[in-house]
Amino acid sequence: MPGQYSSGGKARLGRITKSGDAYLRSLLVQGARSTVQAALKKAPDKLNRMQQWIIRLLGRVGYHK
């Protein structure tokens, strides 16, 4: 669940904390890593827009984030 830092009527959500459901969080991480692996296995000219975004994101922040 993201932390909230609101001011002046504008809601700003922070990072996701570890106070939520650990099982659900682990399933989300497993699904995301599966999606990354599927994008990495495809040929670069066969990637759709989301897979292209995943590859660019992976280059910027790394696999474990």
Backbone as JSON Lines, residues from 0, in Angstrom:
{"i":0,"aa":"M","n":[0.85,-1.17,0.0],"ca":[0.0,0.0,0.0],"c":[0.9,1.24,0.0]}
{"i":1,"aa":"P","n":[0.68,2.18,-0.93],"ca":[1.56,3.35,-1.0],"c":[1.31,4.33,0.14]}
{"i":2,"aa":"G","n":[2.39,4.94,0.6],"ca":[2.26,5.99,1.6],"c":[1.73,7.25,0.95]}
{"i":3,"aa":"Q","n":[0.95,8.03,1.69],"ca":[0.38,9.25,1.15],"c":[1.07,10.47,1.74]}
{"i":4,"aa":"Y","n":[1.39,11.42,0.88],"ca":[1.96,12.69,1.29],"c":[1.15,13.76,0.59]}
{"i":5,"aa":"S","n":[0.08,14.21,1.25],"ca":[-0.85,15.14,0.61],"c":[-0.64,16.55,1.15]}
{"i":6,"aa":"S","n":[-0.82,17.51,0.24],"ca":[-0.68,18.91,0.62],"c":[-1.48,19.76,-0.35]}
{"i":7,"aa":"G","n":[-2.21,20.7,0.16],"ca":[-2.93,21.63,-0.7],"c":[-3.99,20.97,-1.56]}
{"i":8,"aa":"G","n":[-4.59,19.9,-1.1],"ca":[-5.64,19.26,-1.85],"c":[-5.16,18.31,-2.94]}
{"i":9,"aa":"K","n":[-3.84,18.22,-3.12],"ca":[-3.3,17.33,-4.15],"c":[-2.73,16.09,-3.45]}
{"i":10,"aa":"A","n":[-3.28,14.94,-3.8],"ca":[-2.82,13.69,-3.2],"c":[-1.59,13.2,-3.94]}
{"i":11,"aa":"R","n":[-0.5,12.96,-3.22],"ca":[0.71,12.4,-3.8],"c":[0.98,11.07,-3.13]}
{"i":12,"aa":"L","n":[1.09,10.04,-3.94],"ca":[1.33,8.72,-3.4],"c":[2.82,8.4,-3.44]}
{"i":13,"aa":"G","n":[3.3,7.81,-2.36],"ca":[4.71,7.46,-2.27],"c":[4.95,6.05,-2.76]}
{"i":14,"aa":"R","n":[6.04,5.47,-2.33],"ca":[6.41,4.12,-2.74],"c":[5.52,3.09,-2.04]}
{"i":15,"aa":"I","n":[5.5,1.91,-2.6],"ca":[4.74,0.82,-1.99],"c":[5.53,0.3,-0.79]}
{"i":16,"aa":"T","n":[4.88,0.2,0.33],"ca":[5.54,-0.26,1.55],"c":[5.35,-1.77,1.71]}
{"i":17,"aa":"K","n":[6.01,-2.33,2.68],"ca":[5.89,-3.76,2.94],"c":[4.8,-4.07,3.96]}
{"i":18,"aa":"S","n":[3.89,-3.12,4.21],"ca":[2.85,-3.34,5.2],"c":[1.64,-4.07,4.64]}
{"i":19,"aa":"G","n":[1.64,-4.35,3.34],"ca":[0.5,-5.02,2.72],"c":[0.62,-6.53,2.78]}
{"i":20,"aa":"D","n":[-0.15,-7.18,1.94],"ca":[-0.2,-8.63,1.88],"c":[1.07,-9.17,1.22]}
{"i":21,"aa":"A","n":[1.87,-9.89,1.97],"ca":[3.15,-10.39,1.47],"c":[2.96,-11.38,0.33]}
{"i":22,"aa":"Y","n":[1.93,-12.21,0.4],"ca":[1.68,-13.19,-0.65],"c":[1.32,-12.51,-1.96]}
{"i":23,"aa":"L","n":[0.44,-11.52,-1.89],"ca":[0.05,-10.78,-3.09],"c":[1.25,-10.06,-3.69]}
{"i":24,"aa":"R","n":[2.07,-9.45,-2.83],"ca":[3.26,-8.75,-3.3],"c":[4.22,-9.71,-4.01]}
{"i":25,"aa":"S","n":[4.4,-10.91,-3.45],"ca":[5.29,-11.88,-4.08],"c":[4.74,-12.35,-5.42]}
{"i":26,"aa":"L","n":[3.42,-12.49,-5.54],"ca":[2.82,-12.86,-6.82],"c":[3.01,-11.77,-7.86]}
{"i":27,"aa":"L","n":[2.9,-10.5,-7.46],"ca":[3.12,-9.4,-8.38],"c":[4.56,-9.35,-8.87]}
{"i":28,"aa":"V","n":[5.49,-9.58,-7.97],"ca":[6.91,-9.59,-8.34],"c":[7.19,-10.76,-9.28]}
{"i":29,"aa":"Q","n":[6.64,-11.92,-8.98],"ca":[6.85,-13.09,-9.83],"c":[6.27,-12.85,-11.23]}
{"i":30,"aa":"G","n":[5.1,-12.24,-11.31],"ca":[4.49,-11.93,-12.6],"c":[5.31,-10.93,-13.39]}
{"i":31,"aa":"A","n":[5.84,-9.92,-12.7],"ca":[6.65,-8.91,-13.37],"c":[7.94,-9.52,-13.91]}
{"i":32,"aa":"R","n":[8.58,-10.38,-13.13],"ca":[9.82,-11.01,-13.58],"c":[9.55,-11.96,-14.75]}
{"i":33,"aa":"S","n":[8.41,-12.62,-14.73],"ca":[8.04,-13.49,-15.84],"c":[7.85,-12.68,-17.12]}
{"i":34,"aa":"T","n":[7.23,-11.52,-17.0],"ca":[7.02,-10.64,-18.14],"c":[8.35,-10.12,-18.69]}
{"i":35,"aa":"V","n":[9.27,-9.79,-17.8],"ca":[10.6,-9.33,-18.23],"c":[11.32,-10.45,-18.98]}
{"i":36,"aa":"Q","n":[11.27,-11.67,-18.45],"ca":[11.94,-12.79,-19.11],"c":[11.35,-13.06,-20.49]}
{"i":37,"aa":"A","n":[10.03,-12.96,-20.62],"ca":[9.38,-13.18,-21.91],"c":[9.82,-12.1,-22.91]}
{"i":38,"aa":"A","n":[9.95,-10.87,-22.45],"ca":[10.39,-9.78,-23.34],"c":[11.85,-9.97,-23.75]}
{"i":39,"aa":"L","n":[12.67,-10.48,-22.86],"ca":[14.09,-10.68,-23.18],"c":[14.29,-11.81,-24.18]}
{"i":40,"aa":"K","n":[13.4,-12.8,-24.19],"ca":[13.55,-13.95,-25.08],"c":[13.13,-13.64,-26.51]}
{"i":41,"aa":"K","n":[12.31,-12.61,-26.71],"ca":[11.84,-12.28,-28.05],"c":[12.91,-11.57,-28.86]}
{"i":42,"aa":"A","n":[12.82,-11.72,-30.16],"ca":[13.72,-10.99,-31.06],"c":[13.4,-9.5,-30.99]}
{"i":43,"aa":"P","n":[14.42,-8.63,-31.04],"ca":[14.19,-7.19,-30.89],"c":[13.19,-6.6,-31.89]}
{"i":44,"aa":"D","n":[13.11,-7.16,-33.09],"ca":[12.18,-6.61,-34.08],"c":[10.76,-7.12,-33.9]}
{"i":45,"aa":"K","n":[10.53,-8.06,-32.98],"ca":[9.2,-8.63,-32.75],"c":[8.55,-8.12,-31.46]}
{"i":46,"aa":"L","n":[9.16,-7.16,-30.78],"ca":[8.63,-6.67,-29.52],"c":[7.48,-5.71,-29.74]}
{"i":47,"aa":"N","n":[6.43,-5.82,-28.9],"ca":[5.38,-4.81,-28.95],"c":[5.78,-3.61,-28.1]}
{"i":48,"aa":"R","n":[4.93,-2.6,-28.03],"ca":[5.31,-1.37,-27.33],"c":[5.59,-1.59,-25.85]}
{"i":49,"aa":"M","n":[4.79,-2.4,-25.18],"ca":[5.0,-2.64,-23.76],"c":[6.32,-3.37,-23.53]}
{"i":50,"aa":"Q","n":[6.62,-4.34,-24.35],"ca":[7.87,-5.07,-24.2],"c":[9.07,-4.17,-24.48]}
{"i":51,"aa":"Q","n":[8.94,-3.25,-25.43],"ca":[10.01,-2.28,-25.68],"c":[10.22,-1.4,-24.45]}
{"i":52,"aa":"W","n":[9.13,-0.98,-23.81],"ca":[9.21,-0.17,-22.6],"c":[9.89,-0.96,-21.48]}
{"i":53,"aa":"I","n":[9.54,-2.24,-21.36],"ca":[10.14,-3.09,-20.32],"c":[11.65,-3.19,-20.51]}
{"i":54,"aa":"I","n":[12.1,-3.38,-21.75],"ca":[13.53,-3.49,-22.03],"c":[14.25,-2.18,-21.71]}
{"i":55,"aa":"R","n":[13.64,-1.04,-22.08],"ca":[14.26,0.26,-21.75],"c":[14.31,0.47,-20.24]}
{"i":56,"aa":"L","n":[13.24,0.11,-19.54],"ca":[13.2,0.24,-18.09],"c":[14.25,-0.65,-17.44]}
{"i":57,"aa":"L","n":[14.39,-1.85,-17.93],"ca":[15.38,-2.78,-17.4],"c":[16.79,-2.22,-17.55]}
{"i":58,"aa":"G","n":[17.06,-1.55,-18.66],"ca":[18.37,-0.92,-18.86],"c":[18.64,0.22,-17.9]}
{"i":59,"aa":"R","n":[17.59,0.93,-17.49],"ca":[17.76,2.07,-16.59],"c":[17.87,1.67,-15.13]}
{"i":60,"aa":"V","n":[16.98,0.78,-14.66],"ca":[16.9,0.54,-13.22],"c":[17.41,-0.83,-12.78]}
{"i":61,"aa":"G","n":[17.61,-1.75,-13.71],"ca":[18.12,-3.07,-13.34],"c":[17.0,-4.07,-13.1]}
{"i":62,"aa":"Y","n":[17.39,-5.34,-12.99],"ca":[16.44,-6.44,-12.93],"c":[15.69,-6.52,-11.6]}
{"i":63,"aa":"H","n":[16.36,-6.25,-10.49],"ca":[15.76,-6.48,-9.18],"c":[14.97,-5.32,-8.61]}
{"i":64,"aa":"K","n":[14.71,-4.3,-9.41],"ca":[13.94,-3.16,-8.89],"c":[12.61,-3.07,-9.58]}
